[in-house]
Amino acid sequence: FLGASAVIYVFDLSRPATRNNMEADLSLIRRALPGCLVRIVGNKKDLLGHEEFQARERETNADYYTSAKDGENVERLFMGVGQELVKGVLGD
């Protein structure tokens, strides 16, 4: 990932263990890529009920919550990251 302009770090909302190494991973990414845009994504939102999702949302500070299966927020994620990258390049 060296030289990346952006990193999209994805964890599985339905499996809390996938967050076990998240802080260490993000620390490594931020040290290796200072100034890189990093966005955290909780995926598989479709596997959770409303109350369970709200509980996970409170436990995490993800930038986006998606469902790759049904496409929820996937386009929003990529459009948002793309816009942030362009904004950074243009300096607006």
C-alpha distances in whole Angstrom, upper triangle without the diagonal:
4,6,6,9,9,8,11,12,15,17,21,24,26,25,25,23,20,20,21,17,16,17,16,12,12,14,11,8,11,12,9,9,12,14,11,12,12,14,16,17,20,21,24,26,29,29,31,34,35,36,33,30,32,32,28,27,29,27,24,23,20,20,21,23,22,24,22,26,28,25,26,24,21,22,23,19,18,21,20,16,17,20,19,16,19,21,19,19,23,24,26
4,6,9,10,10,14,15,18,21,24,27,29,28,27,26,23,22,23,19,18,19,17,14,14,14,11,9,11,11,7,7,10,12,10,13,13,16,18,20,23,24,27,29,32,33,34,37,38,38,36,33,34,34,31,30,31,29,26,25,23,22,23,25,26,27,26,29,31,29,29,27,24,25,25,22,20,22,22,18,19,21,19,17,19,21,18,18,22,23,25
4,7,9,10,14,16,19,22,26,28,31,30,30,29,25,25,26,22,21,21,19,17,16,16,14,11,12,12,9,7,10,11,9,12,13,16,19,21,24,25,28,30,33,34,35,38,38,39,37,34,35,35,32,31,32,31,27,25,23,22,23,26,26,28,26,30,31,28,29,26,24,24,24,21,19,21,20,16,16,19,17,14,17,18,16,15,19,19,22
4,5,7,10,13,16,19,23,25,28,27,27,26,23,22,24,21,18,19,18,15,14,15,13,10,11,13,10,7,10,10,7,9,10,13,15,17,21,22,25,27,29,31,32,35,35,36,34,31,32,32,29,27,29,28,24,22,20,19,20,22,22,24,23,26,28,25,25,23,20,20,20,17,15,17,17,13,13,16,14,11,14,16,14,14,17,18,21
4,7,10,13,16,20,23,25,28,28,28,28,24,23,25,22,19,20,20,17,15,16,15,11,12,14,12,8,10,8,5,6,9,11,15,17,20,22,25,26,29,31,32,34,34,35,33,30,31,32,28,26,28,27,24,21,19,17,18,21,21,24,23,26,27,24,24,21,19,19,18,15,13,15,14,10,10,12,11,8,11,12,10,10,14,15,17
4,7,10,13,16,20,22,25,25,24,24,21,20,22,19,16,17,18,14,12,15,14,10,11,14,12,9,11,9,6,5,6,8,11,13,17,18,21,23,25,27,28,31,30,31,29,26,27,28,25,23,25,24,20,18,15,13,15,17,18,20,19,23,24,21,21,18,16,16,15,12,11,13,12,8,9,12,9,8,11,13,11,12,16,16,18
4,6,9,13,16,18,22,21,21,21,17,16,18,16,13,14,15,11,10,12,12,8,10,13,11,9,12,11,7,6,5,6,8,10,14,15,19,20,23,24,25,28,28,29,27,24,25,25,22,20,23,21,18,16,13,12,13,16,16,18,17,21,22,20,20,17,15,16,16,12,11,14,13,9,11,14,12,11,15,16,14,16,19,19,21
4,6,10,13,15,18,18,18,18,15,14,17,15,12,14,15,12,10,14,14,11,12,16,15,13,15,14,11,8,6,5,6,7,10,11,15,16,19,21,21,24,24,26,23,20,22,22,19,18,20,19,15,14,11,10,10,12,12,15,14,18,19,16,16,14,12,13,13,9,9,12,11,9,11,14,13,12,16,17,16,18,21,21,22
4,7,10,13,16,15,15,15,11,10,13,11,8,11,12,9,8,12,12,10,12,15,15,14,15,15,12,11,7,6,5,6,9,10,14,15,18,19,20,23,23,24,21,19,20,20,16,16,18,16,13,12,9,10,10,12,12,14,14,18,19,17,17,15,13,16,15,12,13,16,14,12,15,17,16,16,20,20,19,21,24,24,25
4,7,9,12,12,12,13,9,9,12,12,9,12,14,11,11,15,15,13,15,18,18,17,19,19,16,14,11,9,6,5,6,7,10,12,15,15,16,20,20,21,18,16,18,18,14,14,17,15,12,12,9,10,9,9,10,11,11,14,16,15,14,13,12,15,15,11,13,16,15,14,17,19,18,18,22,23,22,24,27,27,27
4,6,9,8,8,9,6,6,10,10,8,12,13,11,12,15,16,15,17,20,20,20,22,22,19,17,13,11,8,6,5,6,9,11,14,13,14,17,18,19,16,14,16,15,12,12,15,13,10,12,9,12,11,10,10,11,12,14,17,16,15,15,14,17,17,14,16,19,18,17,20,22,21,22,25,26,25,28,30,30,30
4,5,5,7,8,6,8,11,12,11,15,17,15,16,19,20,19,21,24,24,24,25,26,23,21,17,14,11,9,6,5,6,8,11,10,11,14,16,17,13,12,15,14,11,12,15,13,11,13,11,14,12,10,10,10,11,12,15,15,14,15,14,18,18,16,18,21,20,20,23,25,24,25,28,29,29,31,33,33,33
4,6,6,9,8,9,12,14,13,16,18,17,17,20,22,21,23,26,26,26,27,27,24,22,18,15,12,9,5,6,6,6,9,8,8,11,12,13,10,8,11,10,7,9,12,10,9,12,10,13,11,9,9,10,12,13,15,15,14,14,15,18,18,16,19,22,21,20,24,25,24,26,29,30,29,32,34,34,34
4,6,9,9,11,13,16,15,18,20,19,20,23,24,24,26,28,29,29,30,30,28,25,22,19,15,13,9,8,7,8,9,6,7,10,13,13,9,9,12,12,9,12,14,13,13,15,14,17,15,12,12,11,13,13,15,16,15,17,17,21,21,19,22,25,24,24,27,29,28,29,32,33,33,36,38,38,37
4,5,6,8,10,13,13,16,18,17,18,21,22,22,24,27,27,27,29,30,27,25,21,19,15,13,10,10,9,11,13,10,10,14,16,16,12,12,15,13,10,13,15,13,13,16,15,18,17,14,14,14,15,16,18,19,19,19,19,23,23,21,23,26,25,25,28,30,29,30,33,34,34,36,38,38,38
4,5,6,7,11,11,13,15,15,16,19,20,21,22,25,26,26,27,28,26,24,20,18,14,13,10,11,12,12,15,13,12,15,16,15,12,12,14,12,9,12,13,10,10,13,13,17,16,14,15,16,18,19,21,21,20,20,21,24,24,21,24,27,25,25,28,30,28,30,33,33,33,35,38,37,37
4,5,5,8,10,13,14,14,16,18,19,20,22,24,24,25,27,28,26,24,21,19,16,15,13,13,14,15,18,15,15,18,20,19,15,16,18,15,12,15,16,13,13,16,15,19,19,17,18,18,19,20,23,23,23,23,23,26,26,23,25,28,27,26,29,31,30,30,34,34,33,36,39,38,38
4,6,7,8,11,12,11,13,16,17,17,19,21,22,22,24,25,23,21,18,16,13,12,10,11,12,14,17,15,15,19,20,20,16,15,18,16,13,15,16,13,12,14,13,16,16,15,15,16,16,18,21,21,20,20,19,23,23,20,22,25,24,22,26,28,26,27,30,31,30,32,35,35,35
4,6,5,8,10,10,11,13,15,15,17,19,20,21,22,23,21,20,16,14,11,11,10,12,14,15,18,17,16,19,20,19,16,15,16,15,11,13,14,10,9,11,11,14,15,14,16,17,18,20,22,22,21,20,20,23,22,19,22,25,23,21,25,27,25,26,29,30,28,31,34,33,33
4,6,8,9,10,11,13,14,16,17,19,20,21,23,24,22,22,18,17,14,15,13,15,17,18,21,20,19,22,23,22,19,18,19,17,14,16,16,13,12,14,14,18,18,18,19,21,21,23,26,25,25,24,24,27,26,23,25,28,26,25,28,30,28,28,32,32,31,33,36,35,36
4,6,5,6,9,10,11,12,14,15,16,18,20,21,20,19,16,16,13,14,14,16,18,20,23,22,22,25,26,25,22,21,22,20,16,18,18,15,13,15,15,17,19,19,20,21,22,24,27,26,25,24,23,26,26,22,24,27,25,23,26,28,26,26,30,30,29,31,34,33,34
4,6,5,6,8,10,10,12,14,15,16,17,19,17,16,12,12,9,11,11,14,17,18,21,21,20,23,24,23,20,19,20,18,15,15,16,13,10,11,11,14,15,16,17,19,20,23,25,24,23,21,21,23,22,19,21,24,22,20,23,25,22,23,27,27,25,28,31,30,31
4,5,5,6,9,10,10,12,14,15,16,17,16,16,12,13,11,13,14,17,20,21,24,24,23,26,26,25,22,21,21,19,16,16,16,13,11,11,12,15,17,18,20,22,23,26,28,26,25,23,23,26,24,21,22,25,23,21,24,25,23,23,27,27,25,27,30,29,30
4,6,5,6,9,10,11,12,14,15,17,16,17,14,15,13,16,17,19,22,23,27,26,26,29,29,28,25,24,25,23,20,20,20,17,15,15,15,18,20,21,22,25,25,28,30,29,28,26,25,28,27,23,24,27,25,22,25,27,24,24,28,28,26,28,31,30,31
4,5,5,6,9,10,11,12,14,16,14,14,11,13,11,14,15,17,20,22,25,25,25,28,28,28,25,23,24,23,20,20,21,18,15,15,14,16,18,19,20,22,22,25,27,26,25,24,22,25,24,20,21,24,22,20,22,24,22,22,25,26,24,26,29,28,30
4,5,5,6,9,10,10,11,13,11,11,8,10,9,12,14,17,20,21,25,25,25,28,28,27,25,23,23,22,19,18,19,17,14,13,12,14,16,17,19,22,22,25,27,25,24,22,21,23,22,18,19,22,20,17,20,22,19,19,23,23,20,23,26,25,26
4,5,5,6,9,10,10,13,12,13,11,13,13,16,18,21,24,25,28,28,28,31,31,30,28,26,26,25,22,21,21,19,16,15,15,16,19,21,23,25,26,29,31,29,28,26,25,27,25,22,23,25,22,20,23,24,21,21,24,24,22,24,27,26,27
4,6,5,6,8,10,13,12,14,12,14,14,17,19,21,25,26,30,29,30,33,33,33,30,28,28,27,24,24,24,22,19,18,18,19,21,23,24,26,26,29,31,29,29,27,25,27,26,22,23,25,23,20,23,25,22,21,25,25,22,24,27,26,28
4,5,5,6,8,10,9,10,8,11,12,15,18,20,23,25,28,28,29,32,32,32,29,27,28,27,23,23,24,21,18,17,16,16,18,21,22,24,24,27,29,27,26,24,22,24,23,19,19,22,20,17,19,21,18,17,21,21,19,20,24,23,25
4,6,5,5,8,7,9,8,11,13,16,19,21,25,26,30,30,30,33,32,32,30,28,28,27,24,23,23,22,18,16,16,16,19,21,23,26,26,29,31,28,28,25,24,25,23,20,20,22,20,17,19,20,17,16,20,20,17,19,22,21,23
4,6,6,9,10,12,12,15,16,20,22,25,28,29,33,33,33,36,36,36,33,31,31,30,27,26,27,24,21,20,20,20,22,25,27,29,29,32,34,32,31,28,27,28,27,24,24,26,23,20,22,24,20,19,23,23,19,21,24,23,25
4,6,10,9,12,12,15,17,20,23,25,28,30,33,33,34,37,37,37,34,32,33,32,28,28,28,26,23,22,21,21,23,25,26,29,28,32,33,31,31,28,26,27,27,23,22,25,23,19,21,23,20,18,22,22,19,20,24,23,25
4,6,5,9,9,13,15,18,22,24,27,29,32,33,33,36,36,36,34,31,32,31,28,27,28,26,23,20,19,19,21,24,25,27,27,30,32,29,29,26,24,25,24,20,20,22,20,16,18,19,16,15,18,18,15,16,20,19,22
4,5,9,10,14,16,20,23,25,29,30,33,34,34,37,36,36,34,32,32,31,28,27,27,26,23,20,20,19,21,25,26,29,29,32,34,31,30,27,26,26,25,21,21,22,20,17,18,19,16,15,18,17,14,15,19,17,20
4,6,9,12,15,19,22,25,28,29,32,34,34,36,35,36,34,31,31,31,28,26,27,26,22,19,19,17,20,23,25,28,28,31,32,29,28,25,24,24,22,19,19,20,17,14,16,16,13,11,14,14,10,12,15,14,16
4,6,10,13,16,19,21,25,26,29,31,31,34,33,34,32,29,29,29,26,24,25,24,21,18,17,15,17,21,22,25,24,28,29,26,25,22,21,21,20,16,16,17,15,11,13,14,11,10,13,13,10,12,15,15,17
4,7,10,13,17,19,23,23,26,28,28,30,30,30,29,26,26,26,23,21,23,22,18,16,14,12,14,17,19,22,21,25,26,23,22,19,17,18,16,13,13,14,11,8,10,11,8,8,11,11,9,12,15,14,15
4,7,10,13,16,20,20,23,25,25,27,27,27,26,22,23,23,20,18,20,19,15,13,11,9,12,15,16,19,19,23,24,21,20,17,16,17,15,12,12,14,12,9,12,13,11,11,14,15,13,15,18,18,19
4,7,10,12,16,17,20,21,21,24,23,24,22,19,20,20,17,15,17,16,13,10,8,6,8,11,12,16,16,20,21,18,17,13,13,14,12,9,10,12,10,8,11,13,11,12,15,15,14,17,20,19,19
4,7,10,13,14,17,18,18,21,20,21,19,16,17,17,14,12,14,13,9,8,5,5,7,9,11,14,15,18,19,17,16,13,13,15,13,10,12,15,12,11,15,16,14,15,19,19,18,21,23,23,23
4,6,10,10,14,15,15,18,18,19,17,13,15,16,12,11,14,13,10,9,5,6,5,6,7,10,11,14,15,13,12,10,10,13,12,8,11,14,12,12,15,17,16,17,20,21,20,23,25,25,25
4,7,7,11,12,11,14,14,15,13,10,12,13,9,9,12,11,8,9,6,8,6,5,6,8,10,13,14,13,12,11,11,14,13,11,14,17,15,15,18,20,19,21,24,24,24,27,29,29,28
4,6,8,9,10,14,14,16,14,11,14,15,11,11,15,14,12,13,10,11,8,6,5,5,7,9,11,10,10,10,9,13,13,11,14,17,16,16,19,21,21,22,25,26,26,28,30,30,30
4,5,6,8,11,13,15,12,10,14,14,12,13,16,16,14,16,13,14,11,8,6,5,7,7,9,10,9,11,11,15,15,14,16,19,19,19,22,24,24,25,28,29,29,31,34,34,33
4,5,6,8,9,12,10,7,10,12,10,10,14,14,13,14,12,13,10,7,6,5,9,9,9,10,8,10,11,15,15,14,17,19,19,19,22,24,24,26,28,29,29,32,33,34,33
4,6,8,9,12,11,9,13,14,13,13,17,17,17,18,16,17,14,10,8,6,9,8,7,10,8,11,12,16,16,16,19,21,21,22,24,26,26,28,30,31,32,34,36,36,35
4,7,10,12,10,9,13,14,12,14,17,17,17,19,17,19,16,12,11,8,11,10,11,13,12,15,16,19,19,19,21,24,24,24,27,29,29,31,33,34,34,37,39,39,38
4,6,8,6,6,9,10,9,11,14,14,15,17,16,18,15,11,11,10,13,13,13,15,13,15,17,20,20,19,22,24,24,25,28,29,29,31,33,34,35,37,39,39,38
4,6,5,6,9,10,11,12,14,15,16,19,18,20,17,14,14,13,16,15,15,17,15,17,19,22,21,21,25,26,26,27,30,31,31,33,35,36,37,39,41,40,39
4,6,5,6,9,10,10,13,14,15,17,17,18,16,13,14,14,17,17,16,17,14,16,19,21,20,21,24,25,24,26,29,29,29,32,34,34,35,38,39,39,37
4,5,5,6,9,10,11,13,15,17,17,19,17,15,16,16,20,20,19,20,18,19,22,24,23,23,26,28,26,28,31,31,31,34,36,36,36,39,41,40,38
4,5,5,6,9,10,11,13,15,15,18,16,13,15,15,18,18,18,19,17,18,20,24,22,22,25,27,26,27,30,31,30,32,35,35,35,38,40,39,38
4,5,5,6,9,10,11,13,12,14,13,10,11,12,16,16,16,17,14,15,17,20,19,18,22,23,22,23,26,27,26,29,31,31,32,35,36,36,35
4,5,5,6,9,10,12,12,14,13,11,14,15,19,19,19,19,16,16,19,22,20,19,23,24,22,24,27,27,27,29,32,31,32,35,36,35,34
4,5,5,6,9,12,13,16,15,13,15,17,20,21,21,22,19,19,21,24,22,21,25,27,25,25,29,29,28,31,34,33,33,36,38,37,36
4,5,5,6,9,10,13,12,10,13,14,17,19,19,19,17,17,19,22,20,19,22,24,22,23,26,27,26,28,31,30,31,34,35,35,34
4,5,5,7,8,10,10,8,12,14,17,19,19,18,16,15,17,20,18,16,20,22,19,20,24,24,23,25,28,27,28,31,32,31,30
4,6,7,10,12,13,12,15,18,21,23,23,22,19,18,21,23,21,19,23,24,22,23,26,26,25,27,30,29,29,33,34,33,32
4,7,9,13,14,13,16,18,21,23,23,23,20,20,21,24,22,20,23,25,23,23,27,27,25,27,31,30,29,33,35,33,33
4,6,9,11,10,14,16,19,21,22,21,18,17,18,21,19,17,20,22,19,19,23,24,22,24,27,26,26,29,31,30,29
4,6,9,10,14,17,19,22,22,21,18,16,17,20,17,15,18,20,17,17,20,21,18,21,24,23,22,26,28,26,26
4,5,7,10,14,16,19,19,17,15,13,14,16,14,11,15,16,14,14,17,18,16,18,21,21,21,24,26,25,24
4,7,10,14,16,19,19,16,14,11,12,14,11,9,12,13,10,10,14,14,13,15,18,18,18,21,22,22,21
4,6,10,12,15,15,13,10,7,9,11,9,7,10,12,10,11,14,15,14,16,19,19,19,22,24,24,23
4,7,10,12,12,11,8,7,9,12,10,9,12,14,13,14,17,18,18,20,22,22,23,26,27,27,26
4,6,9,9,7,5,5,6,9,9,8,11,13,13,14,17,18,18,20,22,23,24,26,28,28,28
4,5,6,5,5,7,7,11,11,11,13,16,16,17,19,21,21,23,25,26,27,29,31,32,31
4,6,5,7,8,7,10,12,11,12,15,16,16,18,21,21,22,24,26,27,28,30,31,31
4,6,8,11,10,13,15,15,16,18,20,20,22,24,25,26,28,30,31,32,34,35,34
4,6,9,9,11,13,14,15,17,19,20,21,23,25,26,27,29,30,32,33,34,33
4,6,5,8,10,10,12,13,15,16,17,19,21,22,24,25,27,28,30,31,30
4,6,8,8,10,12,13,14,16,17,19,20,22,23,24,26,28,29,30,29
4,6,5,6,9,10,10,12,14,15,16,18,20,21,22,24,25,26,25
4,5,5,6,9,10,11,12,14,16,17,18,20,21,23,24,26,25
4,5,5,6,8,10,10,12,14,15,16,18,20,21,22,24,23
4,6,5,6,8,10,10,12,14,15,16,18,20,21,22,20
4,6,5,6,9,10,11,12,14,15,17,18,20,21,20
4,5,5,6,8,10,11,12,14,15,17,18,20,19
4,6,5,6,9,10,10,12,14,15,16,18,17
4,5,5,6,9,10,10,12,14,15,16,15
4,5,5,6,9,10,11,12,14,15,15
4,5,5,6,9,10,11,12,14,14
4,5,5,6,8,10,10,12,11
4,6,5,6,9,10,10,10
4,5,5,6,9,10,11
4,5,5,6,8,9
4,5,5,6,5
4,6,5,7
4,5,8
4,6
4
